[in-house]
Amino acid sequence: MPDAVAPSAPADAGERGDATYDVVVLGGGSGGYAAALRAAQLDLRVALVESDKVGGTCLHRGCIPTKALLHSAEVADAVRESATFGVRASLDGIDMAAVTAYQEGVVARLYKGLQGLVAGRGIEVVAGHGRLVAPDAVEVAGRTIRGRNVVVATGSYSRSLPGLEIGGRVVTSDQALRLDWVPQRVVVLGGGVIGVEFASLWRSFGAEVTVVEALEHLVPNEDVALSTALERAFRKRGIGMRLGARFAGVDQDDSGVRVHLEDSDDVLAADLLLVAVGRGPATAGVGLEQQGVELDRGFVVTDERLRTTTSGVYAVGDVVAGLQLAHRGFAQGIFVAEEIAGLAPAPIVESGIPRVTYSDPEIASVGLTEAQARDRYGDGVETLEYNLGGNGRSQILRTAGFVKLVRAPEGPIVGVHAIGARMGEQVGEGQLIVNWEAFPEDVAALVHAHPTQNEALGEAALALAGKPLHAHH
């Protein structure tokens, strides 16, 4: 394995003058700061350009604050259902000011820690909007920062639909996170991960929720078995759904919104419309195309080594088409830093990246869906579902759901899919199974602690290996 390259000497490290670095990272979100931290760890000289706060969408407007809200929602449900467990308690209401303070406290602690990491590794953070003005140069507030390598990590933004303006009572997740009140009625436009997570938490806070999704299922990128199970669970929770329904328009006034659907005379009245139709790549105004960096629908085109069409320029995270996940950004950032340092890391396999939707119930998956496996391998694909009804810990938690394994013909497990409370915590073993190409017999031979929900993975593998224990197969 080649050694890391030696850092170049700075051309001019003055506060306002030009400076040359080994790596200039454009964007301080998950992918960007991961690239910067790993490059600095490899003794490369790094500048990190960020117009807002290091940590990006995930830390400040995405993963962390939304999951904090979802935990508050989980606590509300636990109090509401406490009599089921023999505990007398009552839910007096949701104090959004206190919920927000809790959420902001979590973010602040993580942000402080991240700032310490960046400073501790000698990374220069340059505040301001960066623009690529040459293949090896980024301009920030009149200052030119030169780097032998540039990493584009400018992240993403909340999309809308043509003609649908955000404002007032029509909000994206960015505005929804800052609400200081709980809406009584909400329409969620989009049944993907962001939409179902907000639908779930608002329902837990007591709102009436309707999800409008143009496709036939919620979370349509997941295995259809998970989608249909989530739909059943949402109906049981009283969450309304309009599947296969297309948005036609919205009217709003000071009292609320009225949402219109195509091919329907129904009008959905609510306090808010949450627009959750996905996120777009934040590549406008960055100067990429002017420097020969090819874009496709706004996404940066890269090869498997995350190199763009311009020599010395790489791209990571949400600007690269594919899964828009913070941990994908982390992995890509680390990969590019090691690539620049000459370590020749193995390319990242997209299907091997774990995915979690933090709704109630949770969805966790990694690898190929059953449909994808059948497309790839044809006949002979095996699947098995292990119902959480046979799992002791799940019974204690009073959760329903299942673990589904997808196996290549007479081969390894190529997909792990789960739904139920806390299933996100099981995806770690799931990704080891898929990425290490384990056979059912390999997993069945492992001892899973009892009583844990993790046993469900072991039980599913036992059954797929032809020797079920707590399952009728």
C-alpha positions in Angstrom: 0.0 0.0 0.0 1.5 3.4 -1.0 2.4 5.8 1.8 0.5 9.0 2.3 1.8 11.9 0.2 3.8 14.6 2.0 1.9 17.9 2.5 2.9 20.7 0.2 4.5 23.8 1.6 2.1 26.7 2.0 2.5 29.4 -0.7 1.2 32.2 1.6 -0.5 31.4 4.9 -1.4 35.1 5.6 -4.8 35.8 7.0 -6.1 37.5 3.8 -3.6 36.4 1.2 -3.6 33.4 -1.1 -2.7 30.0 0.4 -2.0 26.6 -1.0 -3.3 23.4 0.6 -3.1 19.7 -0.1 -6.9 19.6 0.2 -9.6 22.3 0.0 -13.0 21.1 1.0 -16.0 23.1 -0.2 -18.7 22.5 2.3 -18.6 21.5 6.0 -21.4 19.0 6.2 -21.1 15.3 6.9 -19.1 14.4 3.8 -17.0 17.6 3.9 -15.9 17.5 7.5 -15.2 13.8 7.3 -12.9 14.4 4.3 -11.2 17.2 6.2 -10.7 15.2 9.4 -9.3 12.2 7.7 -7.1 14.2 5.4 -5.6 16.1 8.4 -5.2 12.7 10.2 -3.1 11.7 7.2 -0.8 14.8 7.6 -2.3 16.7 4.7 -2.8 20.4 4.9 -6.5 21.1 4.8 -8.8 24.1 4.4 -12.5 23.7 5.1 -14.8 26.3 3.5 -18.3 26.6 5.0 -20.9 29.4 4.7 -22.9 28.4 7.7 -21.9 26.1 10.6 -19.6 23.0 10.4 -21.9 20.0 10.7 -24.2 21.0 7.8 -27.8 19.9 7.4 -27.4 16.6 9.3 -26.3 18.2 12.6 -28.2 21.5 12.4 -31.4 20.9 10.3 -31.6 17.2 9.6 -30.6 13.9 11.3 -29.9 15.1 14.8 -32.7 17.6 15.5 -35.4 15.4 13.8 -34.3 12.3 15.8 -34.4 14.4 19.0 -38.0 15.3 18.1 -38.8 11.7 17.4 -37.5 10.7 20.8 -39.7 13.3 22.4 -42.6 11.7 20.4 -41.6 8.3 21.7 -41.7 9.5 25.3 -45.1 11.0 24.7 -46.4 7.6 23.4 -44.8 5.8 26.3 -46.6 8.0 28.8 -49.9 7.7 26.9 -49.6 3.9 26.8 -48.1 3.5 30.3 -51.2 1.7 31.7 -50.4 -1.1 29.3 -47.3 -1.8 31.4 -49.0 -1.3 34.8 -47.7 2.2 35.3 -50.2 5.0 36.1 -49.3 8.2 34.3 -51.0 10.8 32.2 -49.9 13.0 29.4 -50.7 16.6 30.2 -49.5 18.0 26.9 -46.6 18.8 24.7 -44.4 21.8 25.8 -42.8 22.7 22.4 -40.5 25.3 24.1 -39.1 22.6 26.3 -38.9 20.1 23.4 -37.0 22.7 21.3 -34.7 23.4 24.2 -33.9 19.7 24.6 -33.4 19.4 20.8 -31.1 22.4 20.7 -29.1 21.2 23.6 -28.3 17.9 21.9 -27.2 19.8 18.7 -25.1 22.3 20.7 -23.2 19.6 22.5 -22.4 17.7 19.3 -21.5 21.0 17.5 -19.1 21.9 20.3 -17.5 18.5 20.1 -17.1 18.8 16.3 -15.6 22.2 16.5 -13.0 20.8 19.0 -12.2 17.9 16.6 -11.7 20.3 13.7 -9.5 22.7 15.6 -7.6 19.9 17.2 -6.5 18.5 13.8 -5.2 21.9 12.6 -7.8 22.4 9.9 -8.3 26.0 8.8 -12.0 26.8 8.7 -12.8 29.5 6.2 -16.2 31.2 6.7 -18.1 32.3 3.6 -19.6 31.0 0.4 -17.0 29.3 -1.7 -16.9 29.2 -5.5 -14.6 27.2 -7.7 -12.7 29.7 -9.9 -10.1 27.2 -11.2 -9.6 23.5 -10.9 -7.3 24.2 -8.0 -8.7 27.3 -6.6 -11.7 28.4 -4.5 -12.6 32.0 -3.9 -14.2 33.0 -0.6 -15.1 36.6 0.1 -12.3 38.0 -2.1 -9.7 35.5 -0.8 -8.3 32.8 -3.1 -7.6 29.5 -1.5 -5.5 27.1 -3.7 -5.4 23.3 -3.3 -3.7 20.5 -5.1 -7.1 18.7 -4.6 -10.6 20.1 -4.2 -13.5 18.2 -2.6 -17.0 19.4 -3.5 -19.3 18.7 -0.5 -21.9 21.4 -0.7 -24.8 19.2 0.4 -28.5 19.5 -0.5 -31.6 21.6 0.0 -35.3 20.8 0.5 -37.0 20.5 -2.9 -40.4 21.7 -3.8 -42.7 21.1 -6.8 -43.0 23.4 -9.8 -45.3 26.3 -8.9 -45.4 25.3 -5.2 -44.0 28.2 -3.2 -42.7 27.7 0.3 -43.9 30.3 2.8 -46.5 31.0 5.5 -48.3 27.7 6.3 -46.5 25.8 3.5 -43.2 24.6 5.0 -40.3 22.2 4.5 -38.6 20.3 7.2 -36.3 23.3 7.8 -39.3 25.4 9.0 -41.0 22.5 10.6 -38.1 22.0 13.0 -38.5 25.5 14.3 -42.2 25.4 15.0 -43.1 26.5 18.5 -46.6 25.0 18.4 -48.1 21.6 17.7 -50.5 21.8 14.7 -53.9 20.2 15.1 -54.0 19.0 11.5 -51.2 18.5 9.0 -51.0 17.4 5.4 -47.6 15.8 4.6 -46.8 15.9 0.9 -44.4 13.0 0.2 -44.3 9.6 1.8 -40.5 9.1 1.8 -38.3 9.0 4.8 -38.7 12.7 5.8 -42.4 12.7 5.3 -43.1 9.5 7.3 -40.8 10.6 10.1 -42.7 13.9 10.5 -46.0 12.2 10.1 -45.1 9.8 12.9 -43.8 12.4 15.3 -46.7 14.8 14.8 -49.2 12.0 15.3 -47.5 11.2 18.6 -47.8 14.8 19.6 -51.6 14.5 19.0 -52.0 16.0 15.5 -54.3 14.6 12.8 -52.0 13.7 9.9 -52.6 12.8 6.3 -49.8 11.7 4.0 -50.1 12.3 0.3 -47.8 10.2 -1.9 -47.9 10.0 -5.7 -46.5 6.5 -5.8 -48.5 3.4 -4.6 -46.6 2.9 -1.4 -45.0 4.8 1.5 -41.2 4.6 1.6 -41.2 3.4 -2.0 -37.5 2.7 -2.1 -37.8 0.0 0.5 -38.8 -3.6 0.1 -42.6 -3.7 -0.6 -43.1 -5.9 2.5 -41.8 -3.1 4.7 -43.9 -0.5 2.9 -47.1 -2.4 3.3 -46.3 -3.2 7.0 -45.7 0.5 7.7 -49.0 1.4 6.0 -50.8 -1.0 8.2 -49.1 0.4 11.3 -49.9 4.0 10.3 -53.6 3.1 9.7 -53.7 1.5 13.2 -52.2 4.7 14.6 -54.9 6.8 12.8 -52.6 8.4 10.3 -54.4 9.0 7.0 -52.9 8.2 3.6 -53.6 9.1 0.1 -51.5 6.8 -2.0 -51.2 7.1 -5.7 -52.5 10.6 -5.4 -50.9 13.6 -7.2 -50.8 17.1 -5.7 -52.7 19.7 -7.7 -52.4 22.8 -5.6 -52.8 24.5 -2.3 -54.6 27.6 -1.0 -53.7 29.2 2.3 -54.8 32.0 4.6 -54.2 33.0 8.2 -56.3 30.1 9.4 -54.8 27.2 7.5 -54.3 25.5 4.1 -56.6 23.7 1.7 -54.8 21.0 -0.4 -56.2 19.9 -3.7 -55.4 16.6 -5.4 -55.6 15.6 -9.1 -58.6 13.5 -10.1 -60.4 14.2 -6.8 -62.9 16.7 -5.6 -61.7 16.2 -2.0 -60.1 19.2 -0.3 -57.7 18.4 2.6 -58.0 21.1 5.2 -55.2 21.5 7.7 -53.1 24.0 9.7 -50.0 23.2 7.8 -48.7 21.6 4.6 -45.3 20.0 5.0 -43.5 19.7 1.6 -41.3 16.6 1.9 -40.7 15.6 -1.8 -37.0 15.0 -1.5 -33.8 17.0 -1.4 -31.9 18.5 -4.4 -28.1 18.9 -4.8 -26.8 22.3 -3.7 -24.6 22.9 -6.8 -26.0 26.2 -8.1 -23.6 29.2 -7.9 -20.6 27.1 -7.0 -18.8 27.5 -10.3 -18.6 23.8 -11.1 -19.7 23.7 -14.7 -17.5 26.7 -15.6 -14.5 24.6 -14.5 -15.5 21.6 -16.6 -17.2 19.6 -13.8 -20.1 17.7 -15.4 -23.5 17.8 -13.8 -26.6 15.7 -14.4 -29.9 17.1 -13.1 -27.8 19.2 -10.7 -25.8 16.2 -9.3 -22.1 16.0 -9.8 -21.1 13.2 -12.1 -18.3 11.0 -10.6 -16.7 7.7 -11.3 -16.5 4.9 -8.6 -13.5 6.7 -7.1 -15.6 9.9 -6.7 -13.4 11.8 -9.2 -15.3 14.4 -11.3 -14.7 15.2 -14.9 -12.2 17.8 -13.9 -8.8 16.5 -12.8 -8.0 17.0 -9.1 -11.7 17.7 -8.2 -13.7 15.2 -6.2 -17.3 15.2 -4.9 -18.9 13.5 -1.9 -22.2 13.4 -0.1 -25.6 14.6 -1.2 -24.2 16.3 -4.4 -23.4 12.8 -5.8 -26.6 11.0 -7.0 -27.6 8.1 -4.7 -28.6 7.6 -1.1 -28.7 11.0 0.7 -27.5 9.8 4.1 -25.1 11.3 6.5 -23.2 8.1 7.0 -22.8 7.7 3.2 -21.3 11.2 3.3 -18.9 10.2 6.1 -17.8 7.1 4.2 -17.3 9.0 1.0 -15.4 11.7 2.7 -13.0 9.2 4.3 -12.6 7.4 1.0 -11.7 10.6 -0.9 -9.1 11.7 1.8 -7.5 8.3 1.6 -7.6 8.3 -2.2 -5.9 11.7 -2.3 -3.3 10.4 0.2 -2.5 7.4 -2.1 -3.9 4.7 0.1 -6.1 3.2 -2.7 -9.2 2.4 -0.6 -11.8 0.0 -1.9 -14.7 1.7 -3.6 -17.9 2.0 -1.6 -20.7 -0.3 -2.6 -24.0 1.7 -2.5 -26.2 -1.3 -1.8 -24.1 -2.2 1.2 -25.0 1.1 3.0 -27.5 0.7 5.8 -30.8 2.7 5.8 -33.0 3.6 8.7 -36.3 5.4 8.9 -37.0 6.5 12.5 -40.8 6.5 12.4 -42.9 4.4 14.7 -42.5 1.6 13.8 -38.8 1.9 12.7 -37.6 0.6 9.4 -34.1 -0.7 8.9 -32.6 -2.2 5.7 -29.4 -3.0 3.9 -28.7 -4.7 0.6 -31.1 -5.7 -2.1 -34.9 -5.7 -1.9 -36.6 -8.9 -3.0 -37.6 -7.3 -6.3 -34.0 -6.1 -6.9 -32.6 -9.6 -6.1 -35.0 -11.2 -8.5 -34.0 -8.7 -11.2 -30.4 -9.5 -10.6 -30.4 -13.2 -10.0 -33.6 -14.4 -11.6 -35.3 -17.6 -10.3 -34.0 -19.3 -7.2 -34.0 -16.2 -4.9 -35.1 -17.3 -1.4 -36.8 -15.0 1.2 -37.8 -15.6 4.8 -39.8 -13.4 7.2 -39.3 -14.0 10.9 -42.2 -12.4 12.9 -41.3 -10.4 16.0 -44.2 -12.1 17.7 -41.8 -14.9 18.5 -39.2 -12.6 19.9 -39.3 -12.3 23.7 -37.8 -8.8 23.9 -40.2 -7.5 21.3 -43.1 -9.0 23.2 -41.9 -7.1 26.3 -41.8 -3.9 24.3 -45.2 -4.7 22.8 -44.0 -4.1 19.3 -45.0 -5.9 16.1 -43.0 -6.4 12.9 -40.6 -8.8 11.3 -37.2 -9.4 9.9 -37.0 -10.4 6.2 -33.9 -12.0 4.7 -33.2 -12.2 1.0 -30.8 -14.8 -0.3 -29.2 -15.2 -3.7 -29.8 -18.6 -5.3 -27.9 -21.1 -3.1 -25.7 -18.2 -2.1 -25.2 -15.6 0.6 -27.8 -13.3 2.2 -28.0 -10.2 -0.1 -30.7 -8.2 1.8 -31.8 -7.7 5.3 -35.0 -5.8 5.9 -36.7 -5.1 9.3 -39.7 -3.2 10.7 -40.6 -2.8 14.4 -39.6 -0.8 17.5 -35.8 -0.2 17.7 -35.0 -2.1 14.5 -32.6 0.6 13.5 -30.2 -0.7 16.2 -30.2 -4.1 14.4 -28.9 -2.8 11.1 -25.3 -3.0 12.2 -25.3 -6.8 12.2 -27.4 -6.6 9.0 -24.7 -4.7 7.1 -22.0 -7.2 8.3 -24.1 -10.1 7.0 -24.6 -8.4 3.6 -21.2 -6.9 3.1 -19.3 -9.9 4.3 -21.5 -12.1 2.0 -22.6 -14.4 4.9 -24.6 -17.5 4.2 -27.6 -18.3 6.4 -25.6 -21.2 8.0 -22.8 -18.7 8.9 -25.2 -16.4 10.8 -27.1 -19.4 12.3 -23.9 -20.6 13.9 -23.5 -17.3 15.8 -25.0 -17.1 19.4 -27.4 -14.2 19.8 -28.0 -13.0 23.4 -31.4 -13.7 24.9 -33.7 -11.9 25.4 -32.8 -9.3 22.8 -34.4 -8.1 19.6 -31.1 -8.9 18.0 -32.1 -12.5 18.3 -34.6 -12.0 15.5 -31.7 -11.8 13.0 -30.3 -15.1 14.4 -33.8 -16.7 14.3 -34.4 -15.6 10.8 -31.0 -17.1 9.7 -31.8 -20.4 11.5 -35.0 -20.7 9.7 -33.5 -19.8 6.3 -30.8 -22.4 7.0 -33.5 -25.0 7.4 -33.4 -25.4 11.2 -35.9 -22.9 12.8 -36.1 -22.7 16.5 -38.8 -20.2 17.6 -40.6 -20.1 14.2 -43.0 -22.3 12.3 -41.1 -23.1 9.1 
